[in-house]
Amino acid sequence: MSEPGPQVMARFVGAENVERGRNYLEQLDPELHRHIIDFVYGEVYAGETLDTKTRALCTVAMLATLGQQLQLGVYVQAARRQGASEQEIREVLRQVAVYAGFPSAWNALATMNAALERFEETGQQSQPPAGALSG
């Protein structure tokens, strides 16, 4: 591992959400929990080739393309934590429209608006919904 998974996870979902997320994943499935913490965060997200902002924006695009709205809200906030502006996130979601379709982008923009509203209201201390903290 390049860096401990929980440390990397904290950068993306917020340090205040790590324990809650890990507890949820552990209860859901201990082996999946291990894979997410060790592999997703500890290896993939800890990689040095992409900066954290780019990695978060890529994740936003992929989750929007897949229609994974619950996780998308978490990673919209992660992108903001990593310095992405609302305009940059919007531009990524416009790109989603080109390759994944307008309905995907439309839904993603609605999710983005709700996630950013929660993010701004709580001063970046937003707690993601249960089940939304995996990588």
Secondary structure, DSSP 8 states (H G I E B T S, - for coil): --S-HHHHHHHHH-HHHHHHHHHHHHHH-HHHHHIIIIIIIIIITT-SSS-HHHHHHHHHHHHHHHT-HHHHHHHHHHHHHTT--HHHHHHHHHHHHHHH-HHHHHHHHHHHHHHHHHHHHTTT-----TT----
